[in-house]
Amino acid sequence: MTPPFDTHQVRRAFARAAASYEAHAVLQHEVERRLLERLDYLDAAPARVLDLGCGPGHAAQAMRLRWRGAQVIALDAALPMLARVKPNWLRQIARVNADARALPLADASVDVLFSNLCIQWIDDLPALFDEFRRVLRPRGYLALSTFGPDTLHELRSAWAETDHAPHVSRFADIARIGDALMHAGFRDPVLDAEHFTLTYNDASTLMRELKAIGATNADPARARGLTGRARYRRAVEAYEAFRDKGLLPATYEVIYAHAWAPDPGQPRRGRGGEIASFPLERLRGSRRG
């Protein structure tokens, strides 16, 4: 089962981080650049593109420049993030404030669904990918990145020295993501992962940076209220065990996936076997009087 998240906390954290996100999201921009390279798999230019969890909209702008004839939709659950989209983009990119789990888009209306470092904050991946399949046209293209469970393991270990409450969110592994894609019926999914290591002079700088990009703890079992100074100090001291060559590392496991939406009627995996769906017009020819 994918770890649970407090979705209201996720939305609040990213809304509060909208103004500071750009200055601190170095890793996010690098992963976005690498994910955009995967669009080279597409042979034909799409008519409609969705950037899901768009943040300030850099990927949406890159795709608008790549496919000048396409309609590009930038969607984010945090309204202040959408407000950061540069004014000269507004006539070119549609901005939508919505939840990824209930997309306000028609069935089979999107050719490319792009999502960079967003879905790790959503707990029910099979339901999410069912929603992705719903809005993608047959043979539409899905490209996503997400954080894996090894992300920030040093910080998690340091906080574990202070108490038993969760202080760092846990994310789904590559096998769960692949299974969820297969469950939703996506064709030819390809998944891979890589690790990034950022370095800091001290643990406090890392924790301030995480807050600045909105990547705060969203575990429902997290301790509420302010963290005491003594407990915070113990976590900072415990992090020192990871110091190497004068710097503190922070590991990020990034999982990439791309896949194609199936043809109409292709089955999804259900708990009791495969579930197939067909447009009504495809059933009319087999009716018997």
FENURNOR-V832540 format. One line per field, one symbol per residue. burial: + if it has 24 or more other C-alpha atoms within 12 Angstrom, else -. A space follows every 50 residues. Layout:
# FENURNOR-V832540
burial: ???
This chain:
# FENURNOR-V832540
burial: -++++-+-+++++++-++++++-++-+++-++++++-++------+++++ ++++++++++++++--+--++++++++++++++++---+--++++++-++ +-+++--+++++++++++++++++++++++++++++++++++++++++++ +++++++++-++---++++++++++++++++++++++-+++-+-+--+++ -++--++-+++++++++++--+---------+-+++++++-+-----+++ ++++++++++++-+---+---------------------
